Amino acid sequence: MATVESHSSDSFLKILALDTSTEYCSVALFLNGEVISHEILAGQRHSELILPMVRQALGEAGLTLTQLDGIAFGVGPGSFTGLRIACGIAQGLAFGADLPVVGICTLEALAQEGGGGRIIAALDARMSQIYHAAYEKEAHGWQLIAEPALCSPEDAPLVPNGNWTGCGSGFDKYDQALRARYGGSVKRTISGLRPHARSIAQLAAPRFAMGGGIDPADAMPCYIRNKVALKEKER
Amino acid sequence: MFSHPLLVLGIETSCDETGVALYDTHRGLLSHALYSQSEMHSEYGGVVPELASRDHIRRVLPLIRQILSAAGVDLADLDAIAYTQGPGLAGALLVGASISAALGFALNIPVLGIHHLEGHLLSPLLSKPAPAFPFVALLVSGGHTQLMEVNGLGLYTLLGETVDDAAGEAFDKTAKLLGLGYPGGPALSKLADEFVHSGHSKYFELPRPMLHSGDLNFSFSGLKTAVLTLMHKHEMTPDTRGAMAFAFQEAVVDVLAEKSLAALAKTGLTQLVVAGGVGANRQLRNTLCRKAEQIGATVFFPEFEFCTDNGAMIAFAGAMRMQETSDQDKRTDVFTINARWDLEMQGLCT
């Protein structure tokens, strides 16, 4: 999650990226520096949509899986089931086509959707909580200012004073509480933004270029919320 | 049985066990592997669906690599992939379904969703000698208790089922009452078996629920209440605990055996196939064999390792299904799961 350096060699890469972490389903192809993508409001129909979208994207580009250099997916945080669909698809495609995988944090993908500058990315985590992280765009990538974390909007980690942009379903839902938390530091919010496969493709390209792809069996979701049940002795 | 050999990868992730297997229609079962999450869930007193799903996605690919290596075959040799489509835990099913669909996409081979219970029903066919159709199947596990008439692949008629708890569920719940932890079904059986051999004279009589109901349905939830009532009336010593475990197991086994025989009588069939986790219960095996012999019937059990959830039964059912499914139905990028899925209702039966 450190600064990622853009590498000129990534312009020769071909990458398939997917995201099913929200109610949207998106697929993107990074082709020698260009990105083409598709997004559908999927509700809970990701399992019906994702592979047909992959087939369509590959068909439009006239590519087969084996011609790709790698597969990227949104690891989370987000819908637990959605994260596992993207992860399972990435695992299966990469294992079958013998490709490396790169997982991209959906909060960083959200920051990428926000453009540049200083971004506070917040995703609705339900149960009155958000998934939160803060990033600053530098010449070669996003510098992590606040680690991805689960918190209530009122307790969101503070950031250095300055000119911040808030985005994501967390801001869409808790705009007032988050603005109150950050005082005047959040100068603006962009509503309706969400992690998108095109951002995942862009963020993954330099990582693949640096040899950062991993074995598909090691590709895992990143849930952040890890306490999901009480052990008997904890009740 | 098949003109061209088919190599099928089976993937089972419906509950708390990750099972994978390679079945070849000419050479039989080539390799299989199972990872049980039982220990993880025991700390929670039951299966936590979200934790089950999180574990499956860690296990599937390493297990597939393990069985490919054990069988000495490559991914490229696969002809089809079969996965458990349901019934089961939605999130857990989706892990197996998504990996299967994507792997099938990458390898350009058919991917088939298999009914979990069909896998269990057909699992005795993996053994030798194997029963031939038609037969009566007693499906008895932590999630199911059903009697089925099986006339062929996909030709299943429900004869009777539990109206409340599954038999295995009743074992686990009663074991919990008796302080045997979770899942305590096997521990309860062990306690009952030890009690019988210990020569103790203490004996409790428990009811035989629905034994004379005139149909082939079961009810097991009352038995655990009956055990609870006994526990309130008696001082709990190791002896009484053992006697209660024995009485409980005896009652469940009696009802399962009597109804299974009644199902044979009703259908006029002479082969009984037992499938599901409770099929590993020794007293059930002994009682069924003894009673079946008396009426000239034969009982078939899956190998112990294929009584519980496993990938082999899914790979096998997938191989059988490959022969029956049209080429059009075999190739789809849309993967589905059915968390609740009645074997008779989904066009699997004709």
Interface residues (C-beta under 8 A of the other chain):
Chain A: S47 E48 L51 P52 V54 R55 L65 F80 T81 R84 I85 C87 G88 I89 A90 Q91 G92 L93 A94 F95 G96 A97 P216 A217 M220 P221 Y223 V228 A229 L230 K231 E232 K233
Chain B: E43 Y44 G45 V48 E50 L51 S53 R54 I57 R58 V60 L61 P62 I64 R65 L75 A90 G91 L94 V95 A97 S98 I99 S100 A101 A102 L103 G104 F105 A106 L107 D333 V334 F335 T336 I337
